[in-house]
Amino acid sequence: MGDRAVTLRETYRAFNARHIDAALELMHPQVDWPNPWEGGRVVGHAAVREYWARQWAEIDPHVEPLDVYVRDDGRVAVEVQQVVRSLDGTILSDGRVTHVHTFVGDLVSRMDVEEAPGDESAPSSQS
């Protein structure tokens, strides 16, 4: 899991720094990404880029990985602390969620969002 954990930490670092290209380099060209902010899912680099651009024009999410582990089915789960602020800095939500990543080779091919263990009040992910 070492390489995948590094890949995921780099993905979060790039997302938080708003370096879209760096984040997308770590994802499969047809990555399947959740869009809980607007509903549904987006597929592919262009769609993820457009989704994040729309999101960042409205809110300022920051997602910090806390724990990374491999599940029995081979997917990699990342428990994150997610803080979402309005563009003026007001905190809109602050909680833990779990991002579950599927890989194809060394690239993230899908991400799903779950409530963090023991946190039934966790907000939906904005990443």
Buried (B, 14 or more C-beta within 10 A) or exposed (E): EEEBBEBBEBBBBBBBEEEBEBBBBBBBEEBBBBBBBEEEBBEBBEBBBEBBEEBBEEBBBBBEBEEBEEEEEEBBBBBBBBBBBEEEEEEEBEBBBBBBBBBEEEBBBBBBBEBBEEEEEBBBBBB
